[in-house]
């Protein structure tokens, strides 16, 4: 699964195009996030001089066309995030390269930087807004994000990865598939986009917002107005995470905020559930006696009996399709399917645990190599406190790596390449297990629910027989 997002990069106020391009590309190429630059690939440009090449193409575009539009977009960034544990960093980079090539049709230079500093591997794809011939620019549109997601999904399918299932269209979408997003939603997304670029302070954030075409009105509460808006919108009215103070905290890192989680939480609170009973194919039988005690009438009793008959019919049809002739066989099948599911779950957990061990050990090996010279100088300085304060981070990383190596109990330290190969092998095994896991889980649920339906029916039937026997005794 890969979630994508297209971000337009504008020139920041008070900074040249060259400075803006260098800042954006340097962030993407950060060695600490890209395994010392090993996870960077490029097309029609050199990764070391990509910002200069982008700038030269823009100068050539101005010379050829004579056009210099106001609020020009200097580049575009594609953020492509993968499900944790589903891809290796090398595979993620290859998928990002292929996605960028198909999306731009090979007409724009780009770099693909794969970051591994988060729990989820993600790509920063930056492509030049000016094409290779320097006579045209990339055209953005309302539906371009859907095109990007579709291209990414196709590439993920070709690499045997899962794909995000599209949401069900609402009634509003059916009435008007091209319904325009609200100004507030667009503003929130623009704020998130600017904050992802890590501005230095609140002033630089406002400058970036202004460079994106928004008018700023300062006062007790900051308010902004975008193109096509009649009234200003206060930042404090956008919800949690968007007030002046909260944005300042997000910039400084004092506040952790996930816009996607916030959106899901909002939907959970404001979306009415259509049914309290999940659609699982089989449903638990209605306990007629219990419902009658709650004050239901005779009409409900008749309806419930019919409902129970329908549910039992579904269960019996399932048993017939699977060749199950008696209750003992049903119990055995339900038990075996549950045991198989538990075994598969345990195997997947073992694979995930080993993947984490490999990832951690690989990180420690890389950190050890990076900090070896610093720690050696620290020892030669006689463990100087002044030296330790200056290089505290490197020394702590080096010590942590050495402590991790002690856990190997004298075993030879593996190479990073060997660990990467083992990681890829285990990841492939995990994918195969996961395919069986989904099938086994569905089979287990079918057997368990069928057994519950039959158990409940037999229980109600037994109660009815006891009731009839008591009547006969009384008579």
C-alpha positions in Angstrom: 0.0 0.0 0.0 1.3 3.5 -0.9 -0.4 6.7 0.0 0.5 9.6 -2.2 0.3 13.4 -2.0 1.2 16.1 -4.6 2.6 19.3 -3.1 3.3 22.4 -5.2 6.5 24.2 -4.2 6.4 28.0 -4.4 9.2 30.6 -3.9 9.3 31.8 -0.3 9.1 35.5 0.3 12.5 37.2 0.8 14.4 34.2 -0.7 15.6 33.6 -4.2 14.5 30.7 -6.4 18.0 29.2 -6.1 17.9 29.3 -2.3 14.4 27.8 -2.2 15.4 24.9 -4.6 18.5 24.2 -2.6 16.6 24.1 0.7 13.9 21.7 -0.6 16.3 19.3 -2.3 18.8 19.4 0.6 16.0 18.3 3.0 15.0 15.4 0.7 18.7 14.3 0.3 19.5 14.4 4.0 22.1 11.7 4.5 20.8 10.7 8.0 17.4 9.8 6.4 18.6 8.2 3.1 21.3 5.8 4.4 24.2 8.3 3.6 22.7 9.1 0.2 22.5 5.4 -0.9 18.7 5.7 -1.3 18.7 8.6 -3.8 18.1 8.1 -7.5 17.6 10.6 -10.3 16.4 11.1 -13.8 17.8 13.6 -16.4 19.8 15.3 -13.7 22.6 14.7 -11.2 21.5 14.3 -7.6 24.5 16.4 -6.4 23.6 19.4 -8.6 19.9 19.0 -9.0 19.0 22.4 -7.7 21.4 24.2 -10.0 20.1 22.2 -13.0 16.5 23.0 -12.2 17.5 26.7 -11.9 19.2 26.7 -15.3 16.1 25.2 -17.0 14.0 28.0 -15.6 16.4 30.6 -16.9 16.2 28.9 -20.3 12.4 28.8 -20.1 12.4 32.6 -19.5 14.8 33.1 -22.5 12.7 31.0 -24.9 9.1 32.0 -23.9 9.7 35.4 -22.2 7.0 34.4 -19.6 7.5 35.0 -15.9 4.1 34.3 -14.2 3.4 35.8 -10.7 3.4 33.2 -7.9 5.2 30.8 -10.1 5.6 27.1 -8.9 9.3 26.3 -9.0 8.9 22.5 -8.5 6.5 19.8 -7.3 7.0 17.2 -4.6 5.3 13.8 -4.5 5.1 12.3 -1.0 4.7 8.5 -1.3 4.3 6.6 2.0 4.3 2.8 2.4 2.7 0.5 5.0 5.3 -0.4 7.7 7.1 -3.7 7.0 5.7 -4.1 3.5 8.7 -3.0 1.4 12.5 -2.7 1.7 14.1 0.7 1.3 15.6 -0.3 -2.0 12.3 -1.6 -3.4 10.5 1.6 -2.2 13.1 3.7 -4.1 12.5 1.7 -7.3 8.7 2.0 -6.9 9.1 5.8 -6.4 11.3 6.1 -9.5 8.8 4.1 -11.7 5.9 6.2 -10.3 7.6 9.5 -11.1 8.6 8.3 -14.6 5.1 7.3 -15.5 3.4 10.3 -13.9 5.7 12.8 -15.7 5.9 10.6 -18.8 9.7 11.2 -18.8 9.2 14.9 -19.7 10.5 16.3 -16.4 13.8 15.8 -14.4 13.4 14.4 -10.9 15.1 12.9 -7.9 13.7 10.2 -5.6 14.9 10.2 -2.0 13.8 7.4 0.2 13.6 8.2 3.9 13.9 5.5 6.6 13.9 7.7 9.7 10.2 7.1 10.5 8.3 3.9 11.3 7.0 3.9 7.7 9.3 4.1 4.7 8.4 7.0 2.5 9.7 8.7 -0.7 10.3 12.4 -1.4 10.0 12.8 -5.2 10.9 16.3 -6.4 10.4 17.0 -10.1 11.1 20.2 -12.0 8.0 22.2 -13.0 9.8 23.1 -16.3 10.0 20.3 -18.8 13.3 19.0 -20.4 12.8 21.1 -23.5 12.4 24.2 -21.4 9.4 25.4 -23.3 6.5 24.2 -21.2 5.5 23.8 -17.5 3.7 21.0 -15.7 -0.1 21.8 -15.5 -1.7 21.2 -12.1 -5.5 20.5 -11.9 -8.2 19.5 -9.5 -8.1 15.8 -10.4 -4.4 15.4 -10.8 -4.1 13.9 -7.3 -6.4 11.1 -8.4 -4.3 10.4 -11.4 -1.2 10.3 -9.3 -2.8 7.8 -6.8 -3.9 5.6 -9.7 -0.4 5.5 -11.2 1.0 4.7 -7.8 -1.6 1.9 -7.3 -0.7 0.3 -10.6 3.0 0.3 -9.9 2.3 -1.2 -6.4 0.2 -3.9 -7.9 3.0 -4.8 -10.3 5.3 -5.1 -7.3 2.8 -7.4 -5.5 1.9 -4.8 -2.9 -1.5 -4.0 -1.5 -3.5 -1.1 -2.7 -5.7 1.4 -0.7 -9.3 0.6 -1.2 -11.2 3.6 -2.6 -14.0 5.0 -0.4 -17.6 4.5 -1.3 -19.0 7.5 -3.1 -21.4 9.6 -1.0 -24.8 10.9 -2.2 -23.2 14.3 -2.8 -20.5 12.7 -5.0 -23.3 11.0 -7.0 -25.1 14.2 -7.6 -22.0 16.2 -8.5 -18.7 14.2 -9.0 -16.8 17.4 -9.6 -18.0 19.0 -6.3 -15.4 21.6 -5.2 -13.7 21.2 -1.8 -14.5 23.7 0.9 -12.2 26.7 1.4 -11.5 25.5 5.0 -10.4 22.0 3.9 -8.2 23.5 1.2 -6.7 25.9 3.7 -6.0 23.1 6.3 -4.3 21.0 3.6 -2.2 24.1 2.6 -1.2 24.7 6.2 -0.2 21.0 6.6 1.8 21.2 3.4 3.8 24.3 4.6 4.4 22.8 8.0 5.8 19.6 6.3 8.4 21.9 4.8 9.6 22.7 8.3 9.5 26.6 8.5 11.8 28.2 11.1 9.2 30.2 12.9 5.6 31.5 12.7 6.6 34.5 10.6 8.2 32.3 7.9 5.0 30.1 8.0 2.9 33.2 7.3 5.3 34.3 4.5 4.9 30.9 2.9 1.1 31.1 3.2 1.2 34.6 1.6 3.4 33.3 -1.2 0.8 30.6 -1.9 -1.7 33.3 -2.7 -3.4 34.0 0.6 -4.0 37.5 2.1 -3.0 37.7 5.8 -4.8 39.9 8.4 -2.9 40.2 11.7 -4.6 40.9 15.0 -5.6 39.1 18.1 -6.6 36.2 15.9 -4.7 35.7 12.6 -7.1 35.4 9.6 -6.5 34.6 6.0 -8.3 34.9 2.7 -7.6 32.9 -0.4 -8.5 33.4 -4.1 -12.2 33.3 -4.6 -13.1 33.9 -0.9 -15.3 36.8 0.1 -14.5 36.7 3.8 -11.4 36.1 5.9 -11.1 32.7 7.8 -9.6 32.7 11.3 -7.0 30.1 11.9 -8.6 29.4 15.3 -11.8 28.3 13.5 -10.1 25.5 11.5 -10.2 23.0 14.4 -7.7 21.4 16.7 -4.1 21.8 15.6 -4.6 25.0 13.6 -4.8 27.9 16.2 -1.9 30.4 16.2 -0.5 28.9 19.4 -0.9 25.3 18.2 0.8 26.0 14.8 3.7 27.6 16.7 4.0 24.4 18.8 3.9 22.2 15.7 6.7 24.3 14.2 8.9 23.9 17.3 8.0 20.3 17.7 6.3 20.8 21.1 3.0 19.4 19.7 2.6 16.2 17.7 -0.3 16.3 15.3 -1.4 13.9 12.6 -4.0 15.5 10.2 -5.1 12.1 8.9 -5.8 10.8 12.4 -7.7 14.1 13.2 -9.8 13.6 10.1 -10.7 10.0 11.0 -11.6 11.1 14.6 -13.9 13.8 13.2 -15.6 11.2 10.9 -16.0 8.8 13.8 -17.8 11.5 15.9 -20.0 13.0 13.2 -20.8 10.0 11.0 -24.1 8.2 11.9 -23.8 4.4 11.9 -26.4 2.8 9.6 -26.6 -0.4 11.6 -25.4 -1.6 14.9 -24.8 -5.1 13.6 -21.8 -5.6 11.3 -22.3 -7.3 7.9 -20.5 -10.6 8.3 -22.5 -13.0 6.1 -23.7 -14.9 9.1 -25.3 -13.1 12.1 -26.0 -14.3 15.6 -29.5 -15.6 16.1 -32.0 -13.4 18.0 -32.7 -14.6 21.4 -36.5 -14.5 21.3 -37.0 -15.1 25.0 -34.7 -12.2 25.9 -36.4 -9.8 23.4 -39.8 -10.8 24.8 -38.7 -9.8 28.3 -37.8 -6.4 27.0 -41.5 -5.8 26.2 -41.8 -6.9 22.6 -45.2 -8.0 21.4 -46.5 -11.1 19.6 -45.8 -9.6 16.2 -42.1 -9.2 17.0 -42.1 -12.9 18.2 -43.4 -14.1 14.9 -40.9 -12.0 13.0 -38.0 -13.2 15.2 -38.9 -16.8 14.6 -38.8 -16.2 10.8 -35.5 -14.4 11.2 -34.0 -17.3 13.1 -35.2 -19.7 10.5 -33.5 -17.6 7.8 -30.2 -17.5 9.8 -30.2 -21.2 10.5 -30.9 -21.8 6.8 -27.7 -19.9 5.9 -25.7 -21.9 8.4 -27.1 -25.2 7.1 -26.3 -24.2 3.5 -22.7 -23.4 4.6 -22.4 -26.8 6.2 -23.9 -28.5 3.1 -21.4 -26.8 0.8 -18.5 -27.9 3.0 -19.7 -31.5 3.4 -20.3 -31.3 7.1 -23.0 -33.8 8.2 -23.0 -33.7 12.0 -22.3 -31.3 15.0 -19.1 -33.1 16.0 -17.6 -32.5 12.6 -18.6 -28.9 12.7 -17.0 -28.4 16.1 -13.8 -30.1 14.9 -13.6 -27.9 11.7 -14.2 -24.8 13.8 -11.5 -25.8 16.3 -9.0 -26.8 13.5 -9.5 -23.5 11.6 -9.0 -21.5 14.8 -5.8 -23.4 15.5 -4.5 -22.9 11.9 -5.2 -19.2 12.2 -3.4 -18.9 15.5 -0.4 -20.8 14.1 -0.2 -18.4 11.1 -0.6 -15.4 13.3 2.3 -16.6 15.5 4.5 -17.2 12.4 3.8 -13.7 11.1 4.6 -12.2 14.5 7.9 -14.1 14.5 8.7 -12.7 11.1 7.9 -9.2 12.2 10.0 -9.6 15.3 13.0 -10.7 13.2 12.5 -7.9 10.7 12.6 -5.4 13.6 15.8 -7.1 15.0 17.5 -6.9 11.6 16.4 -3.3 11.1 17.7 -2.3 14.6 21.0 -4.2 14.2 21.6 -2.7 10.7 21.0 0.8 12.2 23.5 0.1 15.0 26.1 -1.1 12.6 25.7 2.0 10.4 25.8 4.3 13.5 28.9 2.4 14.8 30.8 3.0 11.5 29.7 6.7 11.5 30.8 7.4 15.1 33.9 5.2 15.3 36.4 8.1 14.6 34.7 10.4 17.1 34.7 7.8 19.8 38.4 7.0 19.2 39.2 10.7 19.5 37.1 10.8 22.8 39.2 7.9 24.2 42.5 9.6 23.1 41.3 12.8 24.9 41.3 10.9 28.1 37.5 10.9 28.2 37.4 14.7 28.3 34.1 16.1 29.6 34.4 19.1 27.3 34.8 16.7 24.3 31.9 14.6 25.5 29.6 17.7 25.7 30.5 18.7 22.1 29.9 15.2 20.7 27.3 13.8 23.1 25.0 12.4 20.4 27.8 10.6 18.5 29.2 9.1 21.7 25.8 7.9 22.9 25.1 6.3 19.5 28.5 4.5 19.6 27.9 3.2 23.1 24.4 2.0 22.2 25.8 0.1 19.2 28.5 -1.5 21.3 25.9 -2.6 23.9 23.8 -4.1 21.1 26.9 -6.0 19.7 27.4 -7.6 23.1 24.1 -9.4 22.8 25.5 -11.4 19.9 27.4 -13.6 22.5 30.7 -13.6 20.6 29.1 -14.3 17.2 30.6 -12.7 14.2 29.1 -9.3 13.4 27.1 -9.6 10.1 27.6 -7.2 7.2 24.9 -4.7 6.3 24.5 -6.3 2.9 23.9 -9.7 4.5 21.3 -8.2 6.8 19.6 -6.5 3.9 19.4 -9.7 1.9 18.0 -11.6 5.0 15.5 -8.7 5.5 14.3 -9.0 1.9 14.0 -12.8 2.2 12.0 -12.7 5.4 9.8 -9.9 4.1 8.9 -12.1 1.0 8.1 -15.0 3.3 5.9 -12.8 5.5 3.9 -11.6 2.4 3.2 -15.3 1.4 2.1 -16.0 5.0 -0.1 -13.0 5.0 -1.9 -14.1 1.8 -2.7 -17.4 3.6 -3.5 -15.5 6.8 -6.4 -13.5 5.1 -7.9 -16.7 3.6 -7.6 -18.7 6.9 -9.1 -15.8 8.9 -12.2 -15.7 6.7 -12.6 -19.5 6.8 -12.2 -19.4 10.6 -14.8 -16.6 11.0 -17.3 -18.5 8.7 -17.0 -21.7 10.8 -17.1 -19.9 14.1 -20.2 -17.9 13.2 -22.0 -20.9 11.7 -21.3 -22.9 14.9 -22.6 -20.0 17.0 -25.8 -19.8 14.9 -26.4 -23.6 15.3 -25.5 -23.5 19.0 -28.0 -20.6 19.7 -30.7 -22.4 17.7 -30.2 -25.6 19.6 -30.2 -23.7 22.9 -33.5 -22.0 22.0 -35.0 -25.3 20.8 -33.9 -27.0 24.0 -35.6 -24.3 26.1 -38.8 -24.6 24.0 -38.8 -28.4 24.7 -38.4 -27.9 28.4 -41.3 -25.4 28.4 -43.5 -27.9 26.6 -42.6 -30.7 29.0 -43.5 -28.5 32.0 -46.9 -27.8 30.5 -47.5 -31.5 30.0 -46.6 -32.2 33.6 -49.0 -29.5 34.9 -51.8 -30.9 32.7 
